[in-house]
Amino acid sequence: MDVTAKIAEFVTELKYTTIPTAAVQTAKIAVRDCLGVALAGSKEEDAKICAQIARQENAREDATVIGQGFKTSALQAAFANGTAAHALDFDHSFTLMGQPTAPIIPAIFALAPVVVN
C-alpha cells in the first residue's frame, strides 16, 4: 500500500471520539489563531490587493474572503485568505514543522462551503 492510500485509509477510518483530547484542543487553538491572524492581516495592503483581484473575478459566491465583506470562488478565497493569514507573519509555530496553519486553514475554510453545498 502506498503512502497516499495509507493516509486516505487513516482519514476515512478516523473517528472524532478516538482523537486524544489534547490534540483536539491544540487543533482548536491553532484554527482560532489562524483565523484571528487572517482577520488582522486582511487589513494589510497585500491582502487588500489579493482581495481586489478576487473581487474582480466576479465568480460564483462560494466562499468568504475574510475581513473583506464579500464572497468569491473557493480558489480565489483561498488565495486572498492565505495571503491575509501570512500578511503580518504572526502565524504560530508551536510545532517542529514550522507554521502549518496559514497555508492550510484558509484553503480548508474556502472549500468547506463548496463541499457542504
N, C-alpha and C positions, 0 to 999 in steps of 0.2 A: 504494500500500500504506500503510495507516495505521500509526501508531506501535505499537499493540498487536501487530499482525501482524508487524512488523519485529522486535520483542522476542521474540515467540514463535518466529519463524524462527531468530533468533540462538541462543536457548536450545536448541532442538531439534537444531540442527546443530553445537553446540559439542562439541568433543572435549577431554577432560581433558588429553591429551598436547599440545594446542596452547595451553594456558593458560601464560603466562610463569611460570617458577619463582618469581620474586619475588612475583607476585600470589598464587600458591598459599600461599607461606609467610606472607604478610600475612594471608590469609584464615584460615589455621590459628591464628595468634596471636590474631586477633580473636574467633574462636569460643571458644578456650580462655579468653580474658579474660572474655568474656561469661558463660560457664558458671561460672567462678570467682566472679565478682561476683554472679551469681544465687544461688549456693550460700551465699555470705556474707549476701546480702540476705534469704535465706529465713528468717533468724532474727529479722528486724525485725518489729515489731508489724503494720505494714500488710500485709506479705507473709503473716503468720500469719492475719490476718483474711480475706484473699483465699483462702488455702488452706482455711480453715474453711468458707467459702461453697462452694468447690468440693467439699469432702468431703460437705457436706450434700445435694448434688445426687444422690448415690448413683447416679451414671451408670455406664455401661459403662466398664470399666477399660482404656482405650486408651492413655493417655499418663501419664508420670510427673510428679508435682508435685515439683520439685527441692527437696531438703532436708526434705521433709515425711513421707516414708515411705509414700506411697500413690499410687494411680493414679486417674484420672478421665477424663472425656471430653476430647478434644483441645481443644475450645473452653475448658473450664474450666482445663485445664492451661496453655494459652497465656496466659490471664488471670492466673492465680496466678504463673506463672513470669516473665511480663513485668513484673508488679509487683515481684517479687523482684529482677529484673535492674536495675530503676530505684531500688530502695529506698535504697541507700546513695549514689546519684548518683556512682558510680565508673566509669560506662561511659566507655570510651576515646573520644577524639575526635582521632584521628591523621589524619583527612581534613578537607577543607574543607567537607564536607557535614554536619558535626556528629557525632552519636553513632548510627551506623546499626545497630549490632547488637542493642541492648536491645529494640527493638520487633520485630525480625525473627527473630533466632535462637530465642527461646522459641516463637514460632509455628511455625517450621520443625521444631523438635525435637518439638513436640506433634503435628504432622501426620505425621511420619516413621513411627511405628508403625502408624498407620491406613493409610497408603499401602502399606507393606510387607506388612501382613497382608492 
